[in-house]
Each structure stands twice: as structure tokens, then as C-alpha cells.
Amino acid sequence: MVETTLKTLIERFRSKPEWQSPDPAVRDEAEQRLVHVALHEHDEAAARAAVAGLREPRHLAAAAKAAPLAAVREAAVRGLSDPKALASVVREAQDNPTRLLALTRIEDGATLLALALKLEHKAVAVAAVDRIADPEALRSVAAKAKAQAAARRARARLETGEPAAPAAAPSAPAPSHVDDEAE
């Protein structure tokens, strides 16, 4: 029995982490545990290490939307490249700096248009309008946007011919007045 336990321990340390397993069920379970750590750990280093192990866009998006620490949310957003997952973060994240960071990572014009039309958060909807390059899309936003500020911004850009803002991401998200003070 001691020999079996020792072999099991040695094998466990030699093998790859569970989130790198070839078995999708094992990988998914391991990533769910990592998401749990990212969402509930108040030690920034441990939570960021958990995010670093995440590979699935849905898990990274979950961490970006709800992690209590701003640095963990930022790390999760920076790990995303899927436009749909980034758009879900823009729509559902708890704080504006995370929403805006996710928005800067979206390159797809159709996704930017959909966000500009449907978002009710003024600052984020206007930022989406600023990223749209297509004049026809701007006309659509000017006519149909839920956020009136986004519609006004689209009309102003059409009148002045102002080009779309570059997609360069800020080095760090701006401080939020909603951020946790316990960080």
C-alpha cells in the first residue's frame, strides 16, 4: 500500500496539470476549479496564476466578468481573443474599466456595431461608436442605438468625418469608482 501511494504521488508530480489533459472532461473540471480560485481567492498572485491556467474562452470570460480583483479581471480579458467572448465581457462585466479593456480588444466591425446598437451603458456604447470605421454602420447607430449618447456621437462623427479611434489597448484600466476598496 505504501508503495502504491508513493507511485501515485510520483506519477502525479510527473504528469501534466489536469487543465492540460487530453481528456476534455478532465480538462473542463480542472478549468472549473481554476475559475473558482480566480473568483474567490483574495490573494492576487494565486488568482492570477489560476487565470494563467485557463484556456477556454468561456472560463476566461467568467473570470473577467466577476473576479473581485481588478488585476485578475484584466489578466482574464488579456487572455481572450474570441470576439464573442470579449463582447460578452463588454456586456456583462461588473465594472467599466473591464468593459472598456475588453472593447479595445475587439477588432470585428460587426461585433462593434452590435455593441454600439444594443449597449445601454453610455460610456461603453460611445467607445464602441468611436471604434466603428464604416459610415453605413455609423448611420445605423445614429438611427437605432439604445443609448442616445451613442446615437449623438455617431451623428457627430458622420457630420465631421472623424476617423475611427485606434484599437490600442491602454496599459492599465482606468480606476473605477465601483472598484473594490478591499483590494
Disulfide bonds with the S-S distance in Angstrom:
none
